[in-house]
Amino acid sequence: MIPVLVKAALPKIRPSSELPDLSLVRHDVPLDAKHVASYAALCGFPRKDVLPLPYPHLLACGLHLEIMADGSFPFPAIGTVHLENSITQHRPIALTEQLQVTARPADLRPHAKGQVFDMLTTVHSAGELVWEETSTFLRRGAGSDDAPRGAAYPEAPPTGTVWKLPGDLGRSYAGISGDRNPIHLYGLTAKAFGFPRQIAHGMWSMARCVGALENRLPDRVRVDVAFKKPILLPGSVAFGSRPTDDGYAFSLSNPKSGAPHLAGRTVST
């Protein structure tokens, strides 16, 4: 995906104020058991004969980049901030299945810090909808004071679990996911975009939390997260979770300052 990432990062020659009517599809996508196992190990999932719940996101990453690289797309990928993510698993997906993965952009709208849009992904198996995702992205700019500021989630204070994250975590996840955004790779490349050092992928942090809760989640479930402050690498994060009426609330925060990195919830569907 590196050539596509480079193209997606380039400034738009003719920027638009609208999202394109563009839908991209991957047909008959096979699942690689070794690749799935590598992802599971990095994100804290047990090895099973079904996919870790967030794994299909990786199958759509290339489609997301291709959409952002298209000349009709109004924003470059670099500088676009992943704000929120929502995944609905309609049933577990077996490693033996072949999948159809579809992605399209939708709903460009004002935000307090600029504009936001969604990237919608659906995954079908033999015509059956088995998994879907809404990834919400922010493009910073002139904001709207009366625009919504994003979802609010129930609190989940730390419960004593602290994960120490190595400096090469971003490179490890990039090698598995294909998401080689330079802010995740090295201190030097991250500093070029205003970060003091490299930061963890938001989707890794979501997956790590879901992996910690995996044995308590039903087969039909929705997972919603909001990404807060970046996780600097190397570093440590405190995990918290607690039961709610219809699932779990969970969080990642700085163990020393308490600054929030991620807030999320699971909901039985």
C-alpha positions in Angstrom: 0.0 0.0 0.0 3.0 2.3 0.1 2.5 3.8 -3.4 -1.1 4.4 -2.6 -0.2 6.0 0.8 2.2 8.4 -1.0 -0.5 9.4 -3.5 -3.1 9.8 -0.7 -0.7 12.1 1.2 -0.2 14.5 -1.7 -2.0 17.9 -1.6 -5.2 18.0 -3.8 -4.7 20.0 -7.0 -8.4 20.7 -7.2 -9.8 20.5 -3.7 -13.5 19.8 -3.5 -16.0 20.7 -0.8 -17.9 17.5 -1.3 -17.2 13.8 -0.9 -17.2 11.7 -4.1 -19.9 9.1 -4.8 -17.2 6.4 -4.8 -17.5 2.8 -3.6 -14.6 0.3 -3.9 -14.9 -3.5 -3.5 -12.6 -6.4 -2.9 -14.1 -9.7 -4.1 -13.4 -13.2 -2.8 -10.8 -12.1 -0.2 -9.2 -15.2 1.4 -8.1 -15.3 5.0 -4.4 -16.1 5.9 -4.4 -18.0 9.1 -0.7 -17.1 9.8 -1.4 -13.4 9.3 -4.4 -13.6 11.5 -2.3 -15.3 14.2 0.3 -12.6 14.0 -2.4 -9.9 14.5 -4.0 -11.8 17.4 -0.6 -12.1 19.2 0.2 -8.4 18.8 -3.3 -7.3 19.9 -3.8 -9.7 22.8 -6.3 -12.1 21.3 -6.3 -15.9 21.9 -5.8 -18.0 18.8 -9.1 -19.4 17.5 -10.7 -20.6 14.3 -12.5 -17.3 13.9 -11.3 -13.8 13.3 -10.5 -11.4 16.1 -13.4 -8.9 16.1 -11.5 -5.9 14.7 -9.4 -7.8 12.1 -11.6 -7.1 9.0 -10.6 -3.5 9.3 -7.2 -4.5 7.9 -8.9 -6.0 4.8 -10.4 -2.5 4.1 -7.3 -0.3 4.9 -6.2 -0.4 1.3 -9.6 0.6 0.0 -9.7 3.5 2.4 -6.4 4.7 1.1 -7.4 4.3 -2.5 -10.5 6.4 -1.9 -8.5 9.1 -0.2 -5.9 9.0 -3.1 -8.6 9.5 -5.7 -8.5 12.9 -7.4 -12.2 13.5 -6.5 -11.5 13.1 -2.7 -11.3 16.6 -1.0 -8.6 15.8 1.6 -5.1 14.2 1.7 -4.7 11.2 4.0 -1.8 12.7 5.9 -3.1 15.2 8.5 -6.5 13.6 8.6 -7.2 12.5 12.2 -9.0 9.3 13.2 -11.5 10.5 15.8 -14.0 7.6 16.4 -14.6 4.0 15.3 -17.6 1.8 15.5 -17.6 -1.9 14.6 -20.6 -4.2 14.5 -20.0 -8.0 14.4 -23.2 -9.8 13.3 -21.6 -13.2 13.8 -18.0 -14.6 14.1 -16.2 -15.1 10.8 -14.4 -18.4 10.3 -10.9 -18.5 9.0 -12.1 -20.7 6.1 -14.5 -18.1 4.7 -13.9 -15.9 1.7 -15.2 -12.3 2.0 -16.4 -9.4 0.0 -15.2 -6.1 1.4 -16.8 -2.8 0.4 -15.8 0.8 1.4 -17.2 4.2 0.7 -17.0 7.7 2.2 -20.1 9.4 3.6 -21.6 12.3 5.5 -19.2 15.2 5.3 -20.3 17.6 8.1 -19.1 20.4 10.3 -17.2 19.9 13.5 -16.0 22.1 16.3 -12.4 21.8 15.0 -13.1 21.6 11.3 -15.0 19.0 9.2 -15.6 15.3 9.8 -16.5 12.5 7.5 -17.2 8.8 7.8 -15.6 5.9 6.0 -18.2 3.1 5.8 -17.1 -0.5 5.4 -19.2 -3.6 5.0 -18.1 -7.3 4.9 -20.2 -10.0 3.3 -19.7 -13.8 3.2 -21.7 -15.6 0.5 -24.0 -12.6 0.3 -24.6 -12.4 4.1 -23.7 -9.2 6.0 -21.3 -10.4 8.7 -19.4 -7.3 9.8 -19.6 -3.5 9.3 -17.7 -0.5 10.5 -17.9 3.3 10.6 -14.6 5.1 10.9 -14.9 8.9 11.6 -12.2 11.2 10.5 -11.5 14.9 11.3 -9.9 17.4 8.8 -8.8 20.3 10.9 -9.8 23.8 9.8 -12.3 26.5 10.6 -14.7 24.9 13.0 -18.4 25.5 13.8 -19.2 26.4 17.4 -22.6 24.8 17.3 -21.4 21.5 15.7 -21.5 18.3 17.7 -18.2 17.5 19.5 -18.5 13.7 19.3 -19.9 10.9 21.2 -19.8 10.6 25.0 -19.1 7.2 26.7 -19.6 5.9 30.2 -16.6 6.2 32.4 -14.3 3.2 33.1 -11.6 4.1 35.6 -8.3 2.2 35.6 -8.5 -1.1 37.4 -4.8 -1.7 38.0 -3.8 -3.2 34.6 -0.9 -1.3 33.0 0.6 -2.3 29.6 4.1 -1.3 28.7 4.4 -0.5 25.0 7.7 -0.8 23.1 9.1 1.8 20.8 8.7 -0.4 17.8 5.0 -1.1 18.4 4.0 1.2 15.6 6.4 -0.5 13.1 5.1 -4.0 14.2 1.5 -3.0 13.7 2.3 -1.3 10.4 4.0 -4.5 9.2 0.8 -6.4 9.9 -1.8 -3.8 9.0 -0.1 -2.1 6.0 -0.8 1.3 7.7 2.6 2.9 7.4 1.7 6.5 8.3 5.0 8.0 9.3 3.7 9.3 12.6 3.7 5.7 13.8 7.1 4.6 12.7 10.0 6.6 14.0 10.7 9.6 16.2 12.2 11.5 13.3 9.2 10.9 11.0 6.7 11.7 13.8 8.5 15.0 14.6 8.0 16.1 11.0 4.2 16.1 11.8 4.4 17.8 15.1 4.7 14.9 17.5 7.5 14.6 20.1 8.0 10.9 19.1 6.2 8.1 17.3 2.6 7.3 18.4 0.6 4.1 18.5 -2.0 3.3 15.9 -5.5 4.1 17.2 -6.8 0.8 15.8 -4.1 -1.1 17.7 -5.3 0.5 20.9 -8.9 -0.4 20.1 -7.9 -4.0 19.3 -5.9 -4.3 22.5 -8.8 -3.3 24.6 -11.2 -5.6 22.7 -8.7 -8.4 23.1 -8.7 -7.9 26.9 -12.5 -8.2 26.9 -12.8 -10.9 24.2 -13.8 -13.8 26.4 -16.7 -11.8 27.8 -18.3 -10.5 24.6 -21.2 -12.1 22.8 -21.1 -13.2 19.2 -23.3 -10.3 18.1 -21.8 -7.1 19.5 -21.0 -3.5 18.6 -17.8 -1.8 19.8 -17.6 2.0 19.8 -14.5 4.0 20.7 -13.4 7.6 20.7 -9.6 8.3 20.3 -8.4 11.0 22.7 -4.8 11.9 23.3 -2.1 10.1 21.3 -0.1 7.3 22.9 3.6 8.1 22.7 6.0 5.2 22.1 7.7 3.8 24.1 5.3 4.3 26.9 2.7 2.8 29.3 -1.1 2.8 29.3 -3.6 2.0 32.1 -6.5 -0.1 31.1 -9.9 0.1 32.8 -13.2 -1.7 32.3 -16.5 -2.2 34.0 -19.8 -3.8 33.2 -22.8 -1.7 32.0 -26.4 -2.6 31.5 -25.8 -3.9 28.0 -22.1 -4.6 27.8 -18.8 -3.0 29.0 -17.3 0.4 29.3 -13.5 0.5 28.8 -10.7 3.0 28.6 -7.0 3.6 28.2 -5.3 6.4 30.1 -1.8 7.7 31.1 -0.9 5.9 34.3 0.8 8.9 35.9 -1.4 11.9 34.8 -4.7 10.1 34.1 -4.9 11.9 30.7 -7.3 9.9 28.5 -6.1 8.1 25.4 -9.3 6.1 24.5 -12.8 5.7 25.7 -15.1 3.0 24.5 -18.0 0.7 25.1 -19.4 -2.6 23.9 -23.2 -3.1 23.3 -24.9 -6.5 22.7 -26.9 -6.4 19.5 
